[in-house]
Amino acid sequence: MRCKVYIRLVVVVLAFCSVFFGVGYASRNPLDEQEVWDLVYISDSTGFGVAAKYADNIEKDTGKTVQVKNYALGGLSALRVLNALQAEPGDLANYPFQSIRKDFSEAEVIVFFANPRGDPSRGGVVGGMEHCIRADQPPDDCAPELYEPYVENLKAIYEEILNLRNGKPTVIRAVDFYNPLISLHREKNMEAECTRCFETFNAAVREAAEAFNIPLVSVYDAFNGTDHNEEPREKGYIGSDGVHASDKGQQVIADLLSKVGYKPIGP
């Protein structure tokens, strides 16, 4: 008799935990039943080398097989991505993005970053952080308003992606931009201006992601510290060219993405 009472008590407790803490079947990742996950990694050169490392992490963490579609391209801008998504399917002039819409529609996991460069009449940004990247002079203008058109382009891209996913559960993550040139900015007495500009830019990246409940993984905080005054070269995160992430830095980015987990975004 006592045994039956004990079993019933355990069942009640487990049911309570399932409801109260969100554990159990309802909390399971809806992607768990799929053996293969497609990963689309889209970025400018700041994402070189990360896709394969992130895919390895996913496979180790979940046991899934991950197929990678790597769109990490030097100089990739939000305008270029938006143009690719709005181009006619299979348009050969859209190289190398002819299958980008199909790839997004099939992607269980998507990581996205693109820079703000481009024609100002179409939402591109000229100046601002570009001066910091070139380390030629302090930015002439880096007010939040400068990046408002960029935010709108990012939002348009997310809308396209979500439309292509058509309600299917999707792990979407945004990443921001690290500063590899702090030492050079210090030498040229432009660190304060450039730090403010990097923070303004990354706030724009975050704003667009949060509008769609997309988690932002802050590479900026990891590479430059939460006060954004640390030199990532001293941590070994920057490669021999002095700008792009080293193998160690690439693994740090992949691990940051994995640390957020693999829960699909919600409404």
C-alpha positions as CSV (number, residue, x, y, z in Angstrom):
1,M,0.0,0.0,0.0
2,R,2.8,2.4,1.0
3,C,4.5,1.5,-2.3
4,K,1.5,2.5,-4.4
5,V,1.1,5.8,-2.5
6,Y,4.8,6.5,-3.1
7,I,4.5,5.8,-6.8
8,R,1.5,8.0,-7.1
9,L,3.3,10.8,-5.2
10,V,6.3,10.6,-7.6
11,V,4.0,10.8,-10.6
12,V,2.2,13.9,-9.2
13,V,5.6,15.5,-8.4
14,L,6.9,14.8,-11.9
15,A,3.7,16.1,-13.5
16,F,4.0,19.3,-11.4
17,C,7.6,19.8,-12.4
18,S,6.7,19.2,-16.1
19,V,4.1,22.0,-15.9
20,F,5.9,24.4,-13.6
21,F,9.4,24.2,-14.8
22,G,8.6,23.5,-18.5
23,V,10.4,20.1,-18.6
24,G,9.1,17.0,-20.3
25,Y,7.8,16.5,-23.8
26,A,6.5,20.0,-24.3
27,S,9.9,21.5,-23.7
28,R,11.7,19.2,-26.2
29,N,13.3,20.8,-29.1
30,P,10.9,20.3,-32.1
31,L,14.0,19.6,-34.2
32,D,15.0,16.6,-32.0
33,E,13.3,14.1,-34.3
34,Q,15.4,15.2,-37.3
35,E,18.6,13.2,-37.9
36,V,20.1,15.8,-40.2
37,W,20.3,19.6,-39.7
38,D,21.2,22.0,-42.4
39,L,23.3,25.0,-41.3
40,V,23.5,28.2,-43.3
41,Y,26.3,30.4,-42.1
42,I,26.2,33.8,-43.7
43,S,28.8,36.5,-42.9
44,D,31.5,38.8,-44.2
45,S,35.1,37.9,-43.6
46,T,34.8,38.2,-39.8
47,G,33.1,34.8,-40.0
48,F,35.7,33.0,-41.9
49,G,36.4,29.5,-40.5
50,V,33.5,29.5,-38.0
51,A,30.9,27.5,-39.9
52,A,32.8,24.2,-39.8
53,K,33.7,24.6,-36.1
54,Y,30.1,25.4,-35.2
55,A,28.9,22.4,-37.1
56,D,31.3,20.2,-35.2
57,N,30.0,21.6,-32.0
58,I,26.4,20.9,-33.0
59,E,27.2,17.4,-33.9
60,K,29.0,16.8,-30.6
61,D,26.3,18.4,-28.5
62,T,23.2,16.9,-30.3
63,G,24.4,13.8,-32.1
64,K,22.9,15.2,-35.3
65,T,24.5,15.2,-38.7
66,V,25.1,18.8,-39.9
67,Q,25.3,19.8,-43.5
68,V,26.9,23.2,-44.0
69,K,26.1,25.8,-46.5
70,N,28.8,28.4,-46.0
71,Y,28.2,31.9,-47.3
72,A,31.0,33.6,-45.4
73,L,32.3,36.0,-48.1
74,G,34.8,38.9,-47.9
75,G,33.1,42.3,-47.8
76,L,29.6,40.8,-47.7
77,S,27.0,43.6,-47.1
78,A,23.4,43.5,-45.9
79,L,22.5,45.1,-49.3
80,R,24.2,42.2,-51.1
81,V,22.3,39.7,-49.1
82,L,19.0,41.5,-49.5
83,N,19.5,41.7,-53.3
84,A,20.3,38.0,-53.4
85,L,17.1,37.1,-51.6
86,Q,15.0,39.3,-53.9
87,A,16.6,38.1,-57.1
88,E,15.0,35.7,-59.4
89,P,15.7,32.0,-58.4
90,G,18.6,30.6,-60.4
91,D,19.7,34.0,-61.7
92,L,23.3,33.3,-62.9
93,A,24.1,37.0,-62.3
94,N,23.4,36.3,-58.6
95,Y,26.6,34.2,-58.1
96,P,27.3,32.7,-55.7
97,F,23.8,33.1,-54.2
98,Q,21.7,31.3,-56.8
99,S,20.4,28.8,-54.3
100,I,20.3,31.0,-51.3
101,R,16.5,31.0,-51.0
102,K,16.3,27.2,-51.3
103,D,19.1,26.9,-48.7
104,F,17.4,29.2,-46.2
105,S,14.1,27.4,-46.8
106,E,15.8,24.1,-45.8
107,A,18.0,25.4,-43.0
108,E,17.2,24.3,-39.5
109,V,20.1,26.4,-38.2
110,I,21.0,29.9,-39.5
111,V,23.8,32.3,-38.4
112,F,23.7,35.8,-39.8
113,F,25.9,38.9,-40.0
114,A,26.5,41.3,-42.8
115,N,28.2,44.7,-42.9
116,P,26.5,48.0,-43.6
117,R,28.4,49.1,-46.7
118,G,26.7,50.2,-49.9
119,D,24.8,52.9,-51.8
120,P,23.3,55.3,-49.3
121,S,20.3,55.8,-51.6
122,R,19.5,52.1,-51.0
123,G,20.2,51.9,-47.3
124,G,23.9,51.4,-47.4
125,V,26.2,53.3,-45.0
126,V,29.2,55.4,-46.0
127,G,31.6,56.6,-43.3
128,G,31.1,56.0,-39.6
129,M,32.8,52.9,-38.5
130,E,34.6,52.6,-41.9
131,H,37.1,55.1,-40.7
132,C,37.8,53.0,-37.6
133,I,38.3,49.9,-39.7
134,R,40.8,51.7,-41.9
135,A,42.2,53.5,-38.8
136,D,42.7,56.5,-41.0
137,Q,40.8,59.1,-39.0
138,P,38.2,59.4,-36.2
139,P,34.7,58.8,-37.5
140,D,33.0,62.0,-38.7
141,D,29.5,60.8,-37.8
142,C,28.5,57.8,-35.8
143,A,25.1,58.7,-34.4
144,P,22.5,56.0,-34.2
145,E,20.6,57.6,-37.0
146,L,23.5,56.8,-39.4
147,Y,22.7,53.1,-39.0
148,E,18.9,53.3,-39.2
149,P,18.8,52.4,-42.9
150,Y,21.1,49.4,-42.1
151,V,18.7,48.3,-39.4
152,E,15.8,48.4,-41.9
153,N,17.9,46.3,-44.4
154,L,18.6,43.7,-41.7
155,K,15.0,43.5,-40.7
156,A,14.0,43.0,-44.4
157,I,16.5,40.1,-44.5
158,Y,15.1,38.5,-41.4
159,E,11.6,38.9,-42.8
160,E,12.7,37.1,-46.0
161,I,14.3,34.3,-44.1
162,L,11.3,33.7,-41.9
163,N,9.0,33.8,-44.9
164,L,11.2,31.2,-46.5
165,R,11.1,29.0,-43.4
166,N,7.3,29.3,-43.5
167,G,6.7,28.6,-39.8
168,K,9.1,25.7,-39.5
169,P,11.2,25.6,-36.3
170,T,14.5,27.3,-36.9
171,V,17.5,28.0,-34.8
172,I,18.5,31.6,-35.9
173,R,21.4,33.5,-34.3
174,A,22.8,36.9,-35.0
175,V,26.4,37.8,-34.3
176,D,28.0,41.3,-34.0
177,F,31.4,42.8,-34.9
178,Y,34.6,42.7,-32.9
179,N,37.3,45.5,-32.9
180,P,40.7,44.1,-33.9
181,L,42.4,47.5,-34.0
182,I,42.2,48.9,-30.5
183,S,46.0,49.3,-30.2
184,L,46.2,51.2,-33.4
185,H,43.3,53.4,-32.4
186,R,45.1,54.2,-29.2
187,E,48.3,55.1,-31.1
188,K,46.3,57.5,-33.2
189,N,44.3,58.9,-30.3
190,M,41.0,57.8,-31.7
191,E,40.1,55.0,-29.3
192,A,37.2,56.8,-27.6
193,E,35.5,57.8,-30.8
194,C,35.9,54.4,-32.4
195,T,34.7,52.6,-29.3
196,R,31.6,54.7,-29.3
197,C,31.1,54.0,-33.0
198,F,31.6,50.2,-32.6
199,E,29.0,50.2,-29.7
200,T,26.6,52.2,-31.8
201,F,27.0,49.9,-34.8
202,N,26.6,46.7,-32.7
203,A,23.5,48.2,-31.0
204,A,22.0,48.5,-34.5
205,V,22.8,44.8,-35.1
206,R,21.1,43.9,-31.8
207,E,18.1,46.1,-32.5
208,A,17.3,44.3,-35.8
209,A,17.7,40.9,-34.2
210,E,15.6,41.6,-31.2
211,A,12.8,42.8,-33.4
212,F,12.4,39.1,-34.4
213,N,13.3,37.6,-31.0
214,I,16.6,36.4,-32.5
215,P,19.3,35.9,-29.9
216,L,22.4,38.0,-30.5
217,V,25.8,36.4,-29.7
218,S,28.1,39.2,-28.8
219,V,31.5,38.5,-30.3
220,Y,32.4,42.1,-29.5
221,D,32.0,41.4,-25.7
222,A,34.0,38.2,-26.0
223,F,36.8,39.6,-28.0
224,N,37.0,43.1,-26.5
225,G,35.6,42.6,-23.0
226,T,32.3,43.9,-21.7
227,D,33.9,47.4,-21.4
228,H,35.1,47.1,-25.0
229,N,38.7,48.1,-24.1
230,E,40.5,44.8,-24.4
231,E,42.9,44.0,-27.2
232,P,41.9,40.7,-28.8
233,R,45.3,40.2,-30.3
234,E,46.7,39.8,-26.8
235,K,44.2,36.9,-26.3
236,G,45.3,35.2,-29.4
237,Y,41.9,35.7,-31.1
238,I,43.3,37.6,-34.1
239,G,45.3,36.0,-36.9
240,S,48.6,37.0,-38.5
241,D,46.9,39.6,-40.8
242,G,46.0,41.6,-37.7
243,V,42.3,41.8,-38.6
244,H,40.6,38.4,-39.0
245,A,39.9,35.9,-36.3
246,S,42.6,33.3,-35.7
247,D,41.8,29.6,-35.4
248,K,41.5,30.1,-31.7
249,G,39.2,33.1,-32.3
250,Q,37.1,31.2,-34.7
251,Q,36.6,28.5,-32.1
252,V,35.6,31.1,-29.5
253,I,32.9,32.4,-31.8
254,A,31.7,28.8,-32.5
255,D,31.6,28.1,-28.8
256,L,29.7,31.3,-28.1
257,L,27.0,30.2,-30.5
258,S,26.8,26.8,-29.0
259,K,26.6,28.2,-25.5
260,V,23.3,29.9,-26.4
261,G,21.9,26.4,-27.1
262,Y,19.8,25.1,-30.0
263,K,16.3,26.2,-29.2
264,P,14.4,27.5,-32.2
265,I,13.3,31.1,-32.0
266,G,9.8,31.9,-30.9
267,P,7.2,34.5,-32.0
